[in-house]
Structure formats: C-alpha cells, structure tokens
C-alpha cells in the first residue's frame, strides 16, 4: 500500500489508475492525513467479499418482510392492451 498527497495524485492520475489496475492500493493524503483510498475493482463484483456480504444482508432483509399486496400472476397481451375493439 502506497501513500501520496492529493497534489501528487492529481499530477500523476494516469499512473495512479495504472497502479490500481495492477492490484495496488493507494492512500491519498491531505496535509499528512488520509482522505481517500483507491483500490482495484474486481471485474466480477460477486467475487468481492464486501459486495457479497451486503447482498446477503439485503436478501435476508427482503425475505423477512411480510408478503403483502395482490399477486397478479402472468400478464397476457390482452391484459396489457385489452380485448379487440368491437
């Protein structure tokens, strides 16, 4: 993990992105304090542990909600547009 200032990151943005593509994490600092982290993004989010945890939490939350409302079933073309005109 590498640190660089906002100014340095701004002046070398292309190389910062290239480093992230190679799998490197860069911490951006302002006046010596960390303010941002640039990390590689996996091509398939489902392989990202943080994304998987958030997805599992959302699915669990949705499954715990009561089923309310009217279930309409399959919608046919007639349902969408009505019967043929008389």
C-alpha positions in Angstrom: 0.0 0.0 0.0 1.4 3.3 -1.1 0.6 6.9 0.1 0.7 10.0 -1.9 -0.6 13.6 -1.5 -3.6 15.0 -3.3 -1.3 17.2 -5.4 0.9 14.2 -6.3 -2.1 12.1 -7.2 -3.6 14.9 -9.3 -0.4 15.4 -11.2 0.1 11.6 -11.8 -3.5 10.5 -12.1 -2.9 8.1 -15.0 -0.1 6.3 -13.1 -2.4 6.1 -10.0 -5.1 4.4 -12.1 -2.5 2.1 -13.8 -1.3 1.1 -10.3 -4.8 0.3 -9.3 -5.2 -1.8 -12.4 -2.1 -3.8 -11.4 -3.7 -4.5 -8.0 -2.1 -1.8 -5.9 -4.0 0.2 -3.2 -3.1 3.9 -2.9 -4.0 6.1 0.1 -4.4 9.8 -0.8 -3.4 12.2 1.9 -4.1 15.9 2.5 -1.7 17.7 4.9 -0.5 14.2 6.0 -4.0 12.9 7.0 -5.5 10.1 4.9 -8.7 11.3 3.0 -9.3 8.7 0.3 -8.3 5.2 -0.7 -8.0 4.0 -4.3 -8.3 0.2 -4.6 -8.6 -2.2 -7.5 -12.2 -3.0 -8.6 -12.8 -6.7 -9.3 -14.2 -7.4 -12.8 -16.9 -9.6 -11.2 -18.5 -8.0 -8.1 -19.9 -11.3 -6.9 -16.3 -12.3 -6.1 -15.8 -9.2 -3.8 -16.4 -10.2 -0.2 -17.8 -6.8 0.8 -20.3 -6.9 -2.0 -21.3 -10.5 -1.2 -21.9 -9.5 2.5 -24.0 -6.5 1.5 -26.0 -8.6 -1.0 -26.6 -11.4 1.6 -27.8 -8.8 4.1 -30.2 -7.2 1.6 -31.6 -10.6 0.6 -32.1 -11.6 4.2 -33.9 -8.3 4.9 -36.2 -8.7 1.9 -37.0 -12.3 2.8 -38.0 -11.2 6.3 -40.6 -8.7 5.1 -44.2 -9.9 5.0 -45.7 -10.7 1.6 -48.3 -8.0 1.1 -50.4 -6.9 -1.9 -52.3 -8.7 -4.6 -50.4 -11.3 -6.7 -51.4 -10.9 -10.3 -49.7 -13.9 -11.8 -48.8 -13.9 -15.5 -49.8 -10.8 -17.5 -51.0 -11.6 -21.0 -51.1 -9.4 -24.1 -54.9 -9.0 -23.6 -54.2 -7.8 -20.0 -51.8 -5.2 -21.3 -53.8 -3.8 -24.2 -57.4 -5.0 -23.6 -59.7 -7.0 -25.9 -60.0 -6.3 -29.6 -62.3 -3.3 -30.2 -65.9 -4.1 -31.1 
